[in-house]
Amino acid sequence: MIALTISEIAKIVHGQIHQLADELIIDQYPVIDSRLVSNKTFFAAYKGESVDGHDYVSAAISAGAPFALVSQAVEAPSIIVGDVTKALSLLAHELRKRLSNLKVIGITGSQGKTTTKDLLRHILEIEGQTVAPEGSLNNEIGVPLTLLRCTPSTRYCILEMGARHVGDIAHLVEIAEPNVGMVLVVGSAHVGEFGSRENIAEAKAEMISSLPDGATAILGTYDPYTPRMADGLAFPVITFGESHDCNVRAADLEYREGRAHFDLVTSHGRTAVSLQIVGAHQLPNALGAAAVATALDIPIDTIAAALSTAEAASKWRMEMHDVNGLLLINDSYNANPESTAAALRTLALLAQERGGVTWAFLGKMHELGESTAEDHAEIGKLAREIGIDNLVSVGTDLYLESSDVGDLENGDLENGDETVMHSFATRDDALSLVRHFSPGDVVLVKASRAENFELLAEGILSTWRVGQAE
């Protein structure tokens, strides 16, 4: 954070100082988890759905925090405000205004935000000090927390911006004033909350319509809504995709070992890229990162070299585990119809190259609203169409047809060239299939975050190791 006195902070957040010297200079950034407190941080007592940060103020001060930002009186050095979240937003906005040389990038989209952020950070760190969220801090608390980690020496700040309601992204853009705003894609994630893809598109479009003067809009071309979001606006626009009319595009695309190899084409030239991250759905993420970097005048050779060396930085997103001949793809961080379809296609592609059997362990996709049954059924249909050998439905029967379920009691998993459908009530029950795996097989584990499928991935690998050791 920038250096401010306690009195300056109190003025910015409209707070009252308690047990603190007005002239004390603070350059620590805030955290809301008392376990992360150090002498480099101060503590923001955020009230969440299940945890009240005020219960941990004493522990935070003992751990080295010089003060706490609170919304109720505590017996500790503190600044008392009406609302901690609003106070952090005010403080972050003030920092943004004072760091006039900082380049801020806002990223939104129905999927791909975190991977695109990771790829872009890998590019920008070559050019200068870069701040980006750890994990997926993309809401009204996460965006200010990330922005407040910037200092006068920070050159770039990457911000993910998510939405639960129309107006959320506009609010985040107002706080951060991005120099570059990007919309990756409008999909069906959170359609249960928004009601329709049109409403989701309206929410995502706030990234572009709310940009400050002089900003650049980056738009994907993977849905009918995103390419039109800058229509009638005066911003410079860079489009990305695989079509020849995109400003940043992929040419001569092919996949080897599930990874995209292509020529990156921009207004600055053409050069080869070989992604290290797995999956066809990673191509739009890479092109989006390249488009932002192009807008920031990063040389194309730097962009291509960085994309070709970047590895997955965030947990449980297409993590590859090759253990005793079994390849497991842990994509358990989250799921929606688009990302699940892409993961299934990657599964099929990898199995074709390895010559083994495919196993797709799928859990429920949440927040799909009225289309829940239809969307799950479509994924089941896709699995059959692309030749997935085994679709394992865990904790839900929404993927399955009423007929054609594998006879597990008799170990009969053969069904000709058709997909065999399996159903299990729990993750532990599904582990019974591991005994049917063979070296060369490829396993996908994917579900919405609430299903905790990272535990299933761990269980599969553990069970496989034990079986191979016997």
N, C-alpha and C positions, 0 to 999 in steps of 0.2 A: 504494500500500500504506500501511498505518498505520506510524507511526514506531516502530521497535524497536531495541534495542541488539543487537550481535552476540551477546552472552551470552544475551539473551532468545531470539533466534532459535535458537541452538544448543540451548537447553533444550527449546524446543518440538519441534524435529525430532530430538532425541536424538543430536546431532552433536558432533564434536570440532573445536575452533577451531585453525586453522593459519595462522601469519603474520598475525594480525589482532588489533587491540586490542579487548578485551572491551567497552569503553565506547563504541566507535564506533556512532553512530546511523545506521540504515538506513531509508529510506522509499522505496527503489526497488522496482519490481515485477520479477518474473523473466521471462526469455525463454530459449528453448532453441535459438534460431538465433543464432549469433555475429554474423551480418550485421545483426541488429536491435539489437545492443548500443549503448547510449548512456549518458550520465551519469544517465539516469532509470531504468536497469535494472541488475539483477545477472544473472549467468549461471548457469543450471541445466544441468549436464552430463548430459543425458539420453542413455541408450543406446537407440537405435532399432534397427530390423531391419538397416539397412545403414550407419548412421552412428553413431559413438560421440562424444558431445559432449566427452569428455575430450581428444580430439585438438585441440579448438579453445579450450581454456581460456586459453592464452597470448594468442591473438588477441583473445579477449573482454576480458581484463584490459587489453591495450594499447588497446582501443577505448573504455575508460572504465568498465568494470564494477568496482565496489569489491571484489568477491569472487566466488568461484564456489561453488556447491553441488555437491559431488562425492561419488562413492561409492568412489573410490580416491585414494590420495595423489598430489598434484601439487605442483610447485614454484611455488606461487602462493598469494596470500591466499585462503583457502577454509574451508568448513565441511564436514567429512567425515561422511557418513551411510551407513547400511547400504543404503538404496535411495532414489534421488532422487525417483522418483514418489511413494513413500509420504511422504517428507519434505515435498514440495509439498502433498500432501493434508492433512497435519497442520498446516502453516502456514496454509493456506487456511481450514481449519475454525476455527482460533484467531482469525483475522481476522473470520470470520463471527460468532463469539460476541461479539467486542468491538464490532462495528458493529451495535449492537442496533436502531438506527433504519433500517437498510438494508432495503429491500424486495427480496427475491430471488424471481425467477420461474423455474421449471424447465419446459422444454418438451420433450416427446418425441412420437414418432409415426413411422410407417413412411415418410411423406413429408411435405414441407411445413414442416419445422422451421426451416430457414434463412430462407425467405421470411416465415414468421410472425414470426420473430425480428426481421427487418428492418422489417416493418410495425409491430410493437409498439414497437421502438426509436423509430421516427418519431413515434409517439403520445407516449411517455413523455418524450422529450427536451423536449417543450413544457412539461412540468410540473417537470422538474428534471434534474440531471446523471445521465446513464444510461451504464452500462457494458454492453457486449454483445460477444460474440466476433466477431472478424474472420474471415470464411470460415465454416468448419464445425468449430470446436474443441469436440467434444462427447463426449470420452472421459475416461479417468482422468487424463490429463495436461492436456487442454484445459480442462476445467472448473476445476481449481485455478488454472491460468494466468489465466483470465478473472476469477475471483473475486478474485485477488490484485492486480488492477488497481484495485480499489475503494479509496476513501479516505474519511475522515470526511465529506467534502462530497458523496459519491455518494448519490443518493436511491434509484436503482433499479439492479438488476443482473439481466440476462437471461441465462439459461444454457440452451444446448441440451444434451440428454442422450441419447446413443445407447447401443446395447447390442449386444454380440456374443455374450453369454452371459446366462443367467438369473442374477441377482444384481448385474449391472453397474450398473443404474440405482439399485437400493437403496443401493449404495455411494456413488454420486454424490449422492443425496438426503441421505445421512447427513453428507457433507462440507458441503453447501450449506445445508441446513435451509430450503427454500423457504417463503415465505409463501403462494405460489400455485403449484400444480402442474397442468400441462395435458397431456392426451393428445389428440392431433389425430385420429389414425386408426390402425387396425391393418390393414396391407396385407400384401403378399407379399414385400416387400423383405427380403432375408436369410433367406428361408425355407430356403435350402440349408444354412444354418448351424444354424437352430433346429429344422428338421425338419417344422414345421407352423405354420399361422397360430395355432392354439391356444397353441403354445409362445411365439410372438411376443407374443400377447396377455398371457400370463403375465408376460413380461419387461417389457412396457410398463406393466402394472398396478402394478408396483413404484413408479412415480411417485406413485401415489395412496396405496397401502397404507403407504408409508414416510414420508409427510408428518408433520411435527411437529404437536403439538396447536395448534389455532387457525388452521391453514392452510385455504385454500379450494381445492377441486378443480374444475377446468375440464375438461369432457368433450365431445368431438365426438359426433355422431350419424350418422356415415357408414359404420358397420360394426356387426355384431351384438355385438361384444365391448366396445367402449369405453364405451357408455352404462351398463353394469352394473358398472363398476370400483369405484364407491364404495358398492355395495350392502353394507349391514351396518356401514358405517363412520360415524363421527359428524361428518364434515367437512361444512361448507356446500358445496353443489354448484351450479355454473352450467353448463347445457348450451347448446350452440350448434349451429345448423344451419338448415335451410329449412322444417322442420315447424312448425306453429302452436303446438305445445306446448313448443318450445325457449325457454329463458330469454332467449337472444340469437339473433335470427333475421333472415333477409332476407325482405322482402315486396316484391311488385310487381317481381320480377326481370326484367330484359331485358338483352340483349347488343348493344352497338354497337361496331363495329370491334374485335371480340374482347374487349371490356372489359365487366365487369359493372356495371350500374347498378341500384340497389335502394334500398329504404327500410330503414335499420337500426332494428330494434325491440328495445328492452330495457325493463327495469322502470322506467327513467328517462324513457321517451318514445320518439319516433319521428322520424327525420330522414333526409334523402336522402344517399346516398353514390354517387360516380362514380369507380370505380377507374381508375388510370392504368396498372396492370400488366395484361398480356394473359393470357387463358386462363380457361376455366370452372373449372379447378381452383384458381384463386386465391381464389374466393369462400370456401371453408372456411378458408383461411389468414387472410383478412380478418376473418371472423366470430370465429375463435379469438383473434386479437389484440384485437378489440373486447370479447370476453368477459373476457379478463384485465384490460383497462383498466377495465371495469365493476366487476370485483372490487376494484380499487384505487381506486374512487370517482372516476375521471376523468369529467368531464362529458360527456354524450353528444354535444354539439355539438363539443367538442374532438376526440373520437374520430372523428366523421364527417369533420370538416375535415382531419384528419391522414391518414385513409385515402384521401381524395380527392386528396391532393397527393403521396402517397408514390410513388416510382418504384423500379424494381428496383435494389437496392444490391449484390447479390452477382453475381459473374461467371457467364456462361454459363447463366443460368436465364431462359428465355423472353426473351432479348435480341432486340430488334427492330432490323433493319438495312434501311432502305429506300434502295437504291442504284440510281440510273438506272432507276427503275420496277420493280425486282425487290425483293420483300419477303422477307428471310431471317429465320427464327426460329432463333436459336442457343440450343438447350436441351440443350447437350452436357455439363452438369456431371454428370448421373447419369441412370439410367433403371431403371424397374421397370414391371410391367404396368399398374398404375394410372396412373402419371404419363405413360406413353407413350400410353395410350388417351386421356387428357385432352388431350395435345399434338396428337394426330391430329384430335380434334374441333375444337380451336381452329384448326388448319390449314384444315379444311374450312369453318369459319365465316368466316374471313378471306378465303378465295378466293371464296366466294359474294358477299361485299361488293365485292371488287375485280374479279370477272369473269374471273380468270386461271386457269391450270392449276396443279394442286397437285402438289408433289414432296416425298415423305417419304423422306429419307435416314436409314435406321435401321441401327444396329450392334447387336451382341449385348447382351442384358440379362444381367448376371452374378448369381451367388449365388441362383439359383432352384431348385437341387437337382433332385429327381426330376421336377419339373413344368416343367423348362426347355423341352423340345420343345413341350409342350402350350401353355405361355404364349406362346411366340413364334408358334405357329400361330394362336392366338386373335387376336393383334395383326394378323397378316396378313388374317385373316377380317374383323376390324373395318374395316380399311382398305378392303376391297372393299364392305362393307355401307354405309359412309358416303360412298362415292363418291370416295375419293382417286384422282386420275388416274394417278399413278406412284408405286409403292412401290419404293425403291431399297435393296436389301439389300447391305450392305458388310461383308465379312469373315465372313459367315455366310450359310447358305442356310436357316436355321431359319424365316424368315418366309414362304418361298416354297412354292407348290405345284409339282409336277414339270412341269406343263404351263403354257402361257401366260406365257412369258418373252419380253420384248421382243427383236426381231431387231436388235441394235445394229449388226451389220456392214453392214446395208443401210439403217440409219437409220429403220427402220420402227417408229415408236412409237405407231401408231394401233391401237386395239382397240375401236372403238365406244364404248359407254358404260361399259365394264368397266375395272377397274384393270389397268394394265400393270405387270408385275413385272419388275424388273431385278436382276441379281446381279453384283457385282464383288468380286474378291479383296482389293483394297486401296483405300485412300482416294484415292490418286493416279489409279487406274484410273477411279474413279467420276466424276472431273472431266470425263471425255469427254462427259458429258450436258449440261454447261453450254451447249454450242453450240446445244442445242435449246430453251433458255429464251427467253422473250419478256417484254417489259415487261408488268406486270400479274400475272405468275406469283407464286406464294407457295411458299417452300421451307422445310421443317422439317429440322433436323439434330439427331438425338438418339441417344444410346447410353449405356451405363454408362461411368463415369469412366475406367476402364482402357483404353478404346478410343481415347482422345485425339481425340474428334471435334471439339474446338475447332479443331484443325488443318484438318479438312475444311471447316468453316465459313469459315475464313480463305481456304482455297484456292478455294472456290466464289466468294466475293466478289472475290478478286483476278482470277480467270479471267474473271468476268463484266465487270469494269471494263475489262480489256484488250480483250475482244471488242467492247464498246460503243465503245471509242475507235478501233477500226479502221475 
